[in-house]
Amino acid sequence: MSIQDIIEGKKQWRAHMARVKSLPRDYQIVYKEMQRYLFKVGPVDLPDGPLLPGIVDFFEEGVAAGKGVLQFIGDDVAAFCDDLIKDSPTFADIYQESVSGTSGTAGK
């Protein structure tokens, strides 16, 4: 990764966060909670993938429709996030595979 790639990545991230800050306050709060949750349990390609910008697109549609964020996604934010990443490999999945692949010595 070159310095130019890092700079471009930072520009994209700042533009993304500017979009988040333009959302209504309730949407911003839920987005930040979703982001925190997804960075803990989310897919491997989260930082570079389309998920976070897609959430902002989705939220902008909710704002345009005049809906509150919880009306739009439901009351259980974690369940909504889990549904978004259900088919994506996560770091937890990779860890579980590595642990199950090296079995044999722990139980003896």
Residue pairs with C-beta under 8 A, 6 or more apart in sequence:
16 52
16 53
16 56
19 56
19 60
20 28
20 31
20 32
20 56
21 28
23 31
23 56
23 59
23 60
23 63
24 63
24 69
26 68
26 69
26 70
27 59
27 62
27 63
27 69
29 69
30 69
30 70
30 73
30 77
31 55
31 56
31 59
33 77
34 55
34 77
34 80
34 81
35 52
37 77
37 78
37 81
38 46
38 51
38 52
38 81
38 84
38 85
39 46
41 81
41 85
41 90
41 91
41 92
42 51
42 81
42 85
42 88
42 90
43 49
43 51
43 85
43 88
43 89
43 90
44 88
44 89
44 90
44 91
44 94
45 51
45 88
46 52
51 84
51 85
55 84
58 72
59 69
59 72
62 69
62 71
62 72
62 73
65 72
73 80
74 80
